[in-house]
Amino acid sequence: MSEDKYDTEVRLVLQECKDANPEEVAKEFERYENEFLIPPRDALRSVVRKFMEPGSDADKTVRAPAPSVKKVSKFSELGSNDRNVTIEVLVVSYNSRAQQVRGEERQIGFGFIEDSPWDGERQRWEFKDWGNKSQDLAAGSVVRLDGVSVNEWNDKKSININQTSRVSVLKEGGAPTLAPTNEPVTIEDASRGEGTVAIVARVLAVRPDQIVRRDGSGSIDVMRGRLGDQTGTMGFLSWKALDISEGDLVKIENAQVKRFRDTPEINIGDFTKIEPYHDGAFPEAETLQANSSCTIKDLRNGMRDVEVTLQVVDWNSRSYTKKTGENGVIHSGEVQDPSGKCRLTSWVEMELEAGSFIRIQRARVQAWQGSPDLVIDQAEQLEILSEAPFGPIDASNHWVEENLDDLTSGGSRRSISTTGRIVSLRAGSGIILRCTQEGCRRVLRDGVCGIHGEDTGEEDLRLMMVLDSGVSNASLIVSRAPTEALIGMTLDDVRKEVSSNGKEAFHTSMKDRFLGQRMRVMGRSINDDQGCMIVAEELNVMEADPEGIANAVIDRWEVVL
Ligand SMILES: [Zn+2]
């Protein structure tokens, strides 16, 4: 059983240590995982060392003196065997993911850190947090790490923060605080942090709005709009009435930049001073408007006043019952531009034809199932274009190529295509039973749904894997149809195989086929504090194994190599 679980790692150890007993190697991996909470991938080096022939080349590096504290300022000073390292780093990102350790689910943290946090030239490494130190590792903070170790896998080094490591926060994270100044800054600079700013900008949009109090005690009149300069645009929210109109050039002092969801916004309050500004060279509103329109790729949860040009892929209406009991109709559909796809929802009557081109203005962005989607509330926000603003896009095959590293660090996206290597096939792959209660579809555990209790269950097929770029990784979820296409077996075929050979054998056969393979994956990506998840709609192996290539040659040329 244990031998099976650590199959891949055992094979790697045997390549290095030819005389080792596979059963004992597997046991050693099990011991690392259970006793030290170190997953097989990270235990690999230590296990290889243990089984190394005494006196062999590799053994010499192992017999190094007991590690003393190694204090460095740059990653480049670290070797792959370094333990007990002290280094100051900037935490670039911190994500965590549940992982099965010793039969129970634990949160394992991971992300990127950069060396030399106090000066410019930085190198970025990946890290893993095995010690539950998320509180001290907020993105943006500068920390000193003590007692961490270097892990090397596939020629790539990373840092392991262990349970015994110490993390000291030298500078708090969160959005950086802007240095207060009376000198106007650009919108680009203002959007980098939070705090008090002065800016000179043109008013691109302004309108009255209301904020409904959460306690139900009424609403507050506010004004919203958008400001722009040469470097970009930013939404604003004013808590007082403003005597400004579209096109005005204004100087704003003592305003606060705050973040709403993932989006910076200028807050105008009682102490904010706004006055007309004169600068003949400042770009006109039209020019700034044109610059301010964005693409689907740029959308982030919480954005407002978004202007974007789109092509309608499909459009549907469905009725719903309002809180007041009246019936309403919501219109929504899929839209696309050259950078990707998303959904557009309209709360007002709107009939759109598939294939038509539209421009929408002052749209809001709201996350739905993890993806940023566009929402419009008024008919005036829509303009139907008579001419195509971009070339034809084949909606059925519109995949925007993205680097996996960019996907894991950017916003959630639809309609992307990326590549990586499969480094893990997770338990829960294969035939599963889903709850049959309406609208549920949760996976049953031992015939029991977490919400509905015992259920007969409906069979489904899926694969859960980890896609890795060498720098970052993402969970890869493959539902029934793309799984069937990928493995060339229907759910029926899988059921037959499982009933004759067993679940384990099927799992092993999938591992043999896909572990280590480079895959092209098309689908959507969801980025949240759980990390990055890619839901595949289509996927294929990019390069066959050498034996497969050889067989293909034989088939084609009918020769024996
Ligand atoms: Zn259920």
Boltz pocket constraint, residues with backbone or C-beta under 6 A from the ligand:
constraints:
  - pocket:
      binder: B
      contacts: [[A, 435], [A, 436], [A, 437], [A, 440], [A, 441], [A, 442], [A, 449], [A, 450], [A, 451], [A, 452], [A, 453]]
      max_distance: 6.0
